[in-house]
Amino acid sequence: MVKALVTWFSLSGNTQKMGEEIAKSLQAEGLSVDIKPIANVSAAELAKYDVLVFGSPTYYGSMAYQVKKLLDESVKFHGQLDGKIGAAFASSANIAGGNETTIMGILNAFLIHGMVIQGDPRGDHYGPAAINNPDERCLKQCQRLAKRLAKLASQLAVKK
């Protein structure tokens, strides 16, 4: 069974709400999902997952320190995430608040690890993005991401 980790940092609860929606949708697609705040995740455990989904609020156009800290610590395990699937999501206070740059920062780290990233030709191209409290559109993007990740995981498992 494909095993996924959905983790986030969230002060307001907005990013957490998105993570919970993604996790619920991944479970509905048949994946085994661990869901927890990033403070409860160690870099050493990342390699045990097939799918990693990280979420962050946008701070000055970038990810929160807590997310960056985990990614920095993951350098010790460079090469161990090669071929795994990665995805990201973000929230900000306003339109043009830096969601895409935050998501791309996370995805860049995943790409350097050799991870596979699933873009989306419709909707939120890089990953789900919320303005303040995730609205219905955003939650649908979270569900769509989960479905696409589950499909990609299935396709990659067949090729192994």
N, CA, C and O of each residue as an XYZ file, in Angstrom:
640
protein
N       0.842     -1.190      0.000
C       0.000      0.000      0.000
C       0.879      1.243      0.000
O       1.899      1.294      0.688
N       0.481      2.231     -0.768
C       1.211      3.491     -0.842
C       1.023      4.247      0.474
O      -0.093      4.384      0.975
N       2.132      4.730      1.016
C       2.102      5.436      2.291
C       2.438      6.903      2.076
O       3.456      7.228      1.464
N       1.585      7.789      2.580
C       1.756      9.231      2.394
C       1.876      9.944      3.730
O       1.310      9.519      4.737
N       2.624     11.035      3.714
C       2.706     11.947      4.853
C       2.173     13.293      4.399
O       2.633     13.844      3.399
N       1.203     13.822      5.136
C       0.714     15.179      4.915
C       1.071     15.957      6.179
O       0.625     15.623      7.276
N       1.881     16.996      6.006
C       2.333     17.780      7.147
C       2.317     19.256      6.818
O       2.349     19.638      5.647
N       2.268     20.085      7.840
C       2.143     21.521      7.638
C       2.610     22.254      8.880
O       2.777     21.671      9.951
N       2.818     23.557      8.701
C       2.918     24.491      9.815
C       1.743     25.437      9.659
O       1.437     25.878      8.551
N       1.075     25.755     10.783
C      -0.088     26.638     10.700
C      -0.320     27.310     12.045
O      -0.475     26.637     13.064
N      -0.345     28.626     12.045
C      -0.714     29.370     13.253
C      -2.208     29.666     13.287
O      -2.843     29.557     14.337
N      -2.769     30.040     12.139
C      -4.176     30.447     12.067
C      -5.133     29.265     11.930
O      -6.324     29.391     12.215
N      -4.614     28.118     11.495
C      -5.458     26.965     11.221
C      -5.824     26.836      9.750
O      -6.365     25.806      9.347
N      -5.545     27.851      8.936
C      -5.905     27.810      7.518
C      -5.114     26.740      6.771
O      -5.690     25.953      6.019
N      -3.811     26.707      6.971
C      -2.979     25.717      6.289
C      -3.304     24.326      6.811
O      -3.313     23.362      6.046
N      -3.566     24.214      8.095
C      -3.938     22.922      8.672
C      -5.222     22.388      8.040
O      -5.319     21.198      7.742
N      -6.196     23.254      7.837
C      -7.471     22.836      7.232
C      -7.231     22.253      5.840
O      -7.851     21.258      5.464
N      -6.338     22.869      5.084
C      -6.004     22.360      3.754
C      -5.348     20.988      3.862
O      -5.700     20.068      3.123
N      -4.395     20.849      4.781
C      -3.717     19.570      4.972
C      -4.676     18.462      5.350
O      -4.567     17.339      4.858
N      -5.612     18.776      6.221
C      -6.599     17.771      6.631
C      -7.475     17.353      5.459
O      -7.832     16.181      5.341
N      -7.823     18.295      4.594
C      -8.639     17.971      3.410
C      -7.851     17.088      2.440
O      -8.393     16.128      1.892
N      -6.592     17.408      2.233
C      -5.752     16.589      1.354
C      -5.610     15.187      1.929
O      -5.735     14.206      1.196
N      -5.352     15.077      3.224
C      -5.184     13.763      3.865
C      -6.458     12.933      3.760
O      -6.410     11.747      3.434
N      -7.591     13.558      4.038
C      -8.877     12.857      3.942
C      -9.107     12.343      2.527
O      -9.577     11.222      2.331
N      -8.772     13.169      1.548
C      -8.968     12.785      0.148
C      -7.989     11.691     -0.277
O      -8.359     10.804     -1.047
N      -6.752     11.738      0.209
C      -5.797     10.656     -0.080
C      -6.288      9.339      0.513
O      -6.184      8.292     -0.126
N      -6.819      9.389      1.727
C      -7.364      8.181      2.358
C      -8.532      7.641      1.556
O      -8.664      6.427      1.397
N      -9.388      8.529      1.044
C     -10.521      8.112      0.230
C     -10.066      7.438     -1.066
O     -10.797      6.636     -1.647
N      -8.852      7.769     -1.511
C      -8.279      7.155     -2.714
C      -7.534      5.854     -2.393
O      -6.963      5.227     -3.286
N      -7.542      5.451     -1.121
C      -6.956      4.173     -0.745
C      -5.527      4.215     -0.238
O      -4.923      3.163     -0.029
N      -4.967      5.403     -0.035
C      -3.611      5.498      0.488
C      -3.611      5.428      2.010
O      -4.570      5.844      2.661
N      -2.539      4.905      2.560
C      -2.308      4.953      3.997
C      -1.680      6.310      4.287
O      -0.645      6.647      3.712
N      -2.295      7.094      5.177
C      -1.859      8.478      5.370
C      -1.547      8.768      6.830
O      -2.355      8.502      7.720
N      -0.361      9.319      7.058
C      -0.026      9.911      8.352
C      -0.204     11.404      8.184
O       0.293     11.992      7.223
N      -0.914     12.019      9.118
C      -1.180     13.447      9.048
C      -0.780     14.053     10.379
O      -1.275     13.653     11.433
N       0.133     15.034     10.319
C       0.587     15.650     11.561
C       1.273     16.982     11.297
O       1.797     17.225     10.210
N       1.259     17.837     12.311
C       1.974     19.105     12.179
C       3.466     18.862     11.974
O       4.014     17.858     12.430
N       4.104     19.782     11.290
C       5.512     19.615     10.944
C       6.407     19.527     12.178
O       7.487     18.941     12.113
N       5.976     20.096     13.294
C       6.758     20.021     14.539
C       6.890     18.575     15.023
O       7.790     18.258     15.802
N       6.005     17.712     14.566
C       6.016     16.304     14.989
C       6.629     15.383     13.942
O       6.456     14.167     14.010
N       7.344     15.952     12.976
C       7.963     15.174     11.904
C       9.479     15.343     11.982
O       9.983     16.455     12.139
N      10.191     14.233     11.873
C      11.658     14.308     11.826
C      12.132     14.010     10.404
O      11.484     13.272      9.662
N      13.252     14.585     10.047
C      13.814     14.339      8.712
C      14.118     12.861      8.514
O      14.006     12.348      7.401
N      14.496     12.182      9.573
C      14.862     10.765      9.479
C      13.693      9.890      9.038
O      13.906      8.830      8.449
N      12.469     10.313      9.313
C      11.319      9.473      8.970
C      10.782      9.702      7.559
O       9.929      8.939      7.103
N      11.250     10.717      6.866
C      10.698     11.047      5.548
C      10.847      9.918      4.537
O       9.961      9.709      3.709
N      11.945      9.197      4.597
C      12.214      8.149      3.608
C      11.246      6.968      3.688
O      11.174      6.174      2.751
N      10.510      6.839      4.773
C       9.583      5.703      4.873
C       8.273      5.931      4.114
O       7.427      5.039      4.038
N       8.115      7.132      3.555
C       6.885      7.465      2.819
C       7.123      7.431      1.318
O       8.228      7.688      0.840
N       6.059      7.108      0.581
C       6.085      7.138     -0.885
C       5.682      8.507     -1.413
O       6.112      8.919     -2.490
N       4.849      9.210     -0.645
C       4.320     10.516     -1.032
C       4.505     11.483      0.134
O       4.118     11.183      1.263
N       5.097     12.645     -0.143
C       5.262     13.694      0.866
C       4.514     14.934      0.405
O       4.737     15.421     -0.703
N       3.623     15.448      1.256
C       2.853     16.651      0.940
C       3.074     17.637      2.085
O       2.658     17.394      3.218
N       3.735     18.753      1.774
C       4.069     19.766      2.779
C       3.236     21.019      2.545
O       3.007     21.419      1.403
N       2.781     21.640      3.640
C       2.041     22.887      3.560
C       2.640     23.952      4.450
O       3.194     23.663      5.511
N       2.520     25.194      3.999
C       3.064     26.310      4.758
C       2.250     27.573      4.524
O       1.738     27.795      3.427
N       2.133     28.400      5.560
C       1.655     29.751      5.306
C       2.766     30.508      4.587
O       3.925     30.094      4.605
N       2.407     31.602      3.966
C       3.380     32.411      3.241
C       3.867     33.535      4.138
O       3.086     34.369      4.597
N       5.163     33.544      4.380
C       5.792     34.601      5.164
C       6.809     35.305      4.281
O       7.827     34.719      3.912
N       6.539     36.545      3.944
C       7.446     37.324      3.096
C       7.773     36.594      1.801
O       8.917     36.600      1.347
N       6.766     35.967      1.212
C       6.920     35.301     -0.072
C       7.609     33.953     -0.015
O       8.015     33.415     -1.045
N       7.742     33.407      1.175
C       8.449     32.140      1.317
C       7.777     31.270      2.372
O       6.827     31.688      3.033
N       8.288     30.057      2.515
C       7.746     29.130      3.497
C       8.113     29.556      4.917
O       9.072     30.296      5.134
N       7.343     29.080      5.856
C       7.617     29.338      7.268
C       8.926     28.668      7.684
O       9.322     27.646      7.123
N       9.579     29.253      8.662
C      10.844     28.736      9.189
C      10.742     27.250      9.534
O      11.665     26.485      9.254
N       9.643     26.844     10.132
C       9.483     25.463     10.595
C       9.542     24.475      9.434
O      10.083     23.379      9.581
N       8.995     24.849      8.291
C       9.026     23.995      7.101
C      10.444     23.981      6.533
O      10.976     22.922      6.203
N      11.045     25.150      6.423
C      12.414     25.254      5.907
C      13.396     24.486      6.790
O      14.331     23.865      6.286
N      13.188     24.528      8.088
C      14.060     23.813      9.030
C      14.041     22.310      8.751
O      15.091     21.670      8.714
N      12.848     21.750      8.554
C      12.756     20.316      8.255
C      13.431     20.002      6.927
O      14.143     19.004      6.811
N      13.214     20.839      5.940
C      13.861     20.613      4.638
C      15.383     20.715      4.765
O      16.113     19.926      4.164
N      15.854     21.675      5.539
C      17.301     21.792      5.754
C      17.852     20.554      6.460
O      18.930     20.072      6.111
N      17.136     20.045      7.430
C      17.577     18.842      8.150
C      17.553     17.608      7.261
O      18.285     16.648      7.504
N      16.707     17.633      6.224
C      16.606     16.473      5.331
C      17.849     16.294      4.469
O      18.008     15.252      3.834
N      18.724     17.278      4.434
C      19.966     17.182      3.663
C      20.786     15.969      4.119
O      21.487     15.357      3.313
N      20.701     15.627      5.389
C      21.433     14.461      5.920
C      21.016     13.160      5.240
O      21.739     12.165      5.279
N      19.851     13.182      4.624
C      19.296     11.973      4.017
C      19.195     12.120      2.495
O      18.375     11.475      1.841
N      20.052     12.986      1.959
C      20.047     13.254      0.520
C      20.211     11.947     -0.264
O      21.082     11.130      0.035
N      19.367     11.777     -1.255
C      19.376     10.564     -2.076
C      18.329      9.554     -1.645
O      17.918      8.714     -2.446
N      17.892      9.618     -0.401
C      16.923      8.639      0.101
C      15.484      8.951     -0.308
O      14.601      8.110     -0.142
N      15.241     10.142     -0.837
C      13.893     10.500     -1.285
C      13.757     10.427     -2.802
O      12.706     10.744     -3.358
N      14.820     10.011     -3.456
C      14.848      9.924     -4.911
C      13.715      9.028     -5.421
O      13.576      7.887     -4.980
N      12.910      9.547     -6.347
C      11.822      8.776     -6.944
C      10.513      8.821     -6.178
O       9.499      8.319     -6.663
N      10.516      9.410     -4.994
C       9.265      9.538     -4.242
C       8.475     10.713     -4.804
O       9.025     11.540     -5.533
N       7.209     10.791     -4.476
C       6.330     11.837     -4.993
C       6.234     12.969     -3.977
O       6.093     12.733     -2.777
N       6.313     14.205     -4.475
C       6.199     15.370     -3.607
C       5.139     16.332     -4.096
O       4.881     16.435     -5.295
N       4.525     17.040     -3.156
C       3.533     18.068     -3.481
C       3.534     19.094     -2.353
O       3.994     18.822     -1.244
N       3.011     20.276     -2.660
C       2.987     21.348     -1.673
C       1.710     22.169     -1.799
O       1.054     22.183     -2.840
N       1.378     22.850     -0.710
C       0.231     23.748     -0.678
C       0.563     24.908      0.253
O       1.447     24.802      1.103
N      -0.158     26.019      0.085
C       0.160     27.207      0.874
C      -1.083     28.065      1.088
O      -2.088     27.946      0.387
N      -0.967     28.930      2.084
C      -1.998     29.925      2.340
C      -1.323     31.270      2.582
O      -0.181     31.338      3.035
N      -2.049     32.330      2.272
C      -1.531     33.674      2.505
C      -2.685     34.588      2.899
O      -3.848     34.185      2.882
N      -2.348     35.814      3.252
C      -3.355     36.766      3.709
C      -4.079     37.465      2.572
O      -5.167     38.005      2.772
N      -3.485     37.463      1.371
C      -4.133     38.194      0.281
C      -3.721     37.658     -1.073
O      -2.762     36.894     -1.185
N      -4.453     38.061     -2.104
C      -4.111     37.713     -3.475
C      -2.737     38.311     -3.771
O      -2.436     39.430     -3.355
N      -1.927     37.577     -4.475
C      -0.545     37.980     -4.762
C       0.258     38.064     -3.474
O       1.205     38.844     -3.373
N      -0.124     37.256     -2.490
C       0.558     37.246     -1.200
C       1.757     36.327     -1.149
O       2.393     36.204     -0.102
N       2.086     35.672     -2.264
C       3.275     34.831     -2.299
C       3.028     33.344     -2.249
O       3.970     32.580     -2.039
N       1.787     32.896     -2.435
C       1.505     31.457     -2.379
C       2.350     30.663     -3.368
O       2.931     29.639     -3.008
N       2.420     31.129     -4.602
C       3.173     30.358     -5.609
C       4.653     30.304     -5.285
O       5.281     29.267     -5.497
N       5.234     31.385     -4.779
C       6.657     31.338     -4.438
C       6.905     30.439     -3.241
O       7.949     29.792     -3.153
N       5.961     30.395     -2.328
C       6.072     29.493     -1.177
C       6.025     28.040     -1.641
O       6.868     27.231     -1.253
N       5.051     27.720     -2.463
C       4.915     26.357     -2.983
C       6.155     25.972     -3.780
O       6.683     24.873     -3.614
N       6.622     26.867     -4.640
C       7.795     26.562     -5.462
C       9.041     26.356     -4.607
O       9.900     25.549     -4.963
N       9.157     27.059     -3.499
C      10.292     26.846     -2.603
C      10.320     25.428     -2.065
O      11.374     24.794     -2.012
N       9.164     24.936     -1.670
C       9.067     23.557     -1.169
C       9.353     22.575     -2.303
O      10.119     21.626     -2.133
N       8.732     22.808     -3.461
C       8.927     21.905     -4.595
C      10.379     21.896     -5.075
O      10.887     20.853     -5.487
N      11.044     23.037     -5.026
C      12.460     23.077     -5.401
C      13.289     22.139     -4.527
O      14.142     21.410     -5.033
N      13.042     22.156     -3.224
C      13.765     21.251     -2.326
C      13.451     19.800     -2.672
O      14.347     18.955     -2.669
N      12.194     19.505     -2.968
C      11.814     18.140     -3.344
C      12.509     17.716     -4.637
O      12.970     16.580     -4.752
N      12.584     18.616     -5.599
C      13.251     18.291     -6.862
C      14.737     18.005     -6.645
O      15.291     17.101     -7.271
N      15.375     18.757     -5.777
C      16.796     18.525     -5.482
C      16.984     17.154     -4.834
O      18.026     16.520     -5.002
N      15.982     16.706     -4.101
C      16.013     15.356     -3.522
C      15.764     14.284     -4.580
O      15.911     13.097     -4.291
N      15.391     14.676     -5.800
C      15.111     13.704     -6.858
C      13.671     13.242     -6.878
O      13.353     12.223     -7.492
N      12.796     13.980     -6.213
C      11.396     13.576     -6.121
C      10.634     13.909     -7.398
O      11.047     14.767     -8.179
N       9.528     13.222     -7.594
C       8.640     13.417     -8.737
C       7.541     14.397     -8.315
O       6.907     14.220     -7.275
N       7.326     15.422     -9.127
C       6.324     16.447     -8.840
C       5.220     16.375     -9.888
O       5.496     16.279    -11.084
N       3.969     16.422     -9.434
C       2.808     16.389    -10.323
C       2.256     17.802    -10.474
O       1.674     18.339     -9.532
N       2.430     18.411    -11.643
C       1.806     19.699    -11.914
C       0.339     19.502    -12.262
O      -0.143     18.371    -12.333
N      -0.365     20.597    -12.479
C      -1.781     20.511    -12.808
C      -2.103     21.515    -13.914
O      -1.912     22.716    -13.723
N      -2.585     21.048    -15.065
C      -2.884     21.965    -16.155
C      -4.121     22.830    -15.913
O      -4.369     23.786    -16.647
N      -4.893     22.491    -14.884
C      -6.089     23.274    -14.540
C      -5.996     23.718    -13.090
O      -5.294     23.101    -12.289
N      -6.686     24.762    -12.761
C      -6.756     25.197    -11.365
C      -5.434     25.722    -10.844
O      -4.757     26.497    -11.518
N      -5.070     25.303     -9.652
C      -3.838     25.746     -9.004
C      -2.685     24.900     -9.547
O      -2.477     23.773     -9.097
N      -1.947     25.432    -10.498
C      -0.954     24.685    -11.271
C       0.147     24.059    -10.420
O       0.562     22.930    -10.683
N       0.623     24.775     -9.406
C       1.751     24.312     -8.602
C       1.315     23.548     -7.354
O       2.053     22.702     -6.848
N       0.136     23.843     -6.872
C      -0.414     23.223     -5.674
C      -1.515     24.112     -5.135
O      -1.575     25.294     -5.472
N      -2.384     23.569     -4.307
C      -3.494     24.360     -3.775
C      -3.018     25.589     -3.008
O      -2.041     25.536     -2.261
N      -3.731     26.697     -3.210
C      -3.400     27.960     -2.562
C      -4.676     28.583     -2.003
O      -5.699     28.655     -2.684
N      -4.596     29.032     -0.754
C      -5.750     29.661     -0.104
C      -5.437     31.112      0.219
O      -4.297     31.472      0.511
N      -6.462     31.924      0.160
C      -6.389     33.290      0.653
C      -7.177     33.278      1.961
O      -8.400     33.142      1.958
N      -6.468     33.422      3.069
C      -7.059     33.310      4.403
C      -7.701     31.933      4.578
O      -7.079     30.918      4.266
N      -8.922     31.892      5.069
C      -9.612     30.625      5.310
C      -9.895     29.925      3.983
O     -10.485     30.533      3.091
N      -9.490     28.664      3.829
C      -9.730     27.964      2.559
C     -11.218     27.927      2.220
O     -12.035     27.458      3.012
N     -11.556     28.428      1.034
C     -12.943     28.419      0.593
C     -13.240     27.126     -0.177
O     -12.384     26.248     -0.287
N     -14.441     27.025     -0.699
C     -14.867     25.815     -1.411
C     -13.970     25.531     -2.616
O     -13.622     24.378     -2.871
N     -13.594     26.575     -3.356
C     -12.713     26.397     -4.507
C     -11.388     25.788     -4.066
O     -10.895     24.843     -4.683
N     -10.826     26.323     -3.016
C      -9.540     25.832     -2.525
C      -9.652     24.381     -2.056
O      -8.785     23.566     -2.371
N     -10.685     24.056     -1.324
C     -10.850     22.681     -0.836
C     -11.024     21.707     -1.992
O     -10.567     20.566     -1.915
N     -11.677     22.144     -3.058
C     -11.791     21.284     -4.250
C     -10.427     21.073     -4.891
O     -10.146     19.991     -5.407
N      -9.583     22.090     -4.863
C      -8.225     21.939     -5.381
C      -7.420     20.963     -4.515
O      -6.601     20.205     -5.033
N      -7.650     20.981     -3.212
C      -7.000     20.021     -2.310
C      -7.435     18.599     -2.655
O      -6.610     17.687     -2.701
N      -8.718     18.413     -2.894
C      -9.237     17.098     -3.276
C      -8.678     16.662     -4.626
O      -8.317     15.500     -4.813
N      -8.612     17.591     -5.551
C      -8.074     17.281     -6.883
C      -6.608     16.869     -6.795
O      -6.189     15.908     -7.440
N      -5.830     17.595     -5.996
C      -4.425     17.240     -5.811
C      -4.308     15.818     -5.280
O      -3.502     15.035     -5.781
N      -5.097     15.481     -4.282
C      -5.039     14.136     -3.693
C      -5.354     13.063     -4.735
O      -4.670     12.041     -4.796
N      -6.364     13.283     -5.538
C      -6.726     12.307     -6.574
C      -5.595     12.145     -7.586
O      -5.284     11.031     -8.008
N      -4.990     13.250     -7.965
C      -3.902     13.201     -8.941
C      -2.661     12.523     -8.344
O      -1.966     11.779     -9.037
N      -2.387     12.777     -7.073
C      -1.245     12.119     -6.422
C      -1.468     10.613     -6.314
O      -0.551      9.825     -6.542
N      -2.683     10.223     -5.967
C      -2.993      8.797     -5.855
C      -2.856      8.107     -7.214
O      -2.331      6.997     -7.299
N      -3.324      8.759     -8.264
C      -3.206      8.195     -9.607
C      -1.735      8.078    -10.012
O      -1.317      7.057    -10.557
N      -0.962      9.115     -9.747
C       0.457      9.082    -10.082
C       1.174      7.980     -9.302
O       2.002      7.261     -9.861
N       0.861      7.847     -8.026
C       1.479      6.796     -7.205
C       1.158      5.421     -7.770
O       2.017      4.540     -7.797
N      -0.067      5.238     -8.218
C      -0.472      3.971     -8.814
C       0.296      3.707    -10.106
O       0.740      2.585    -10.353
N       0.449      4.736    -10.921
C       1.165      4.581    -12.182
C       2.638      4.284    -11.950
O       3.213      3.453    -12.652
N       3.250      4.935    -10.995
C       4.662      4.710    -10.698
C       4.886      3.321    -10.090
O       5.905      2.681    -10.348
N       3.929      2.866     -9.285
C       4.059      1.525     -8.655
C       4.016      0.437     -9.695
O       4.688     -0.584     -9.545
N       3.240      0.628    -10.753
C       3.121     -0.362    -11.826
C       4.455     -0.494    -12.559
O       4.826     -1.586    -12.988
N       5.171      0.617    -12.700
C       6.431      0.632    -13.472
C       7.606      0.081    -12.689
O       8.649     -0.193    -13.282
N       7.484     -0.091    -11.395
C       8.618     -0.591    -10.583
C       8.851     -2.057    -10.767
O       9.760     -2.619    -10.158
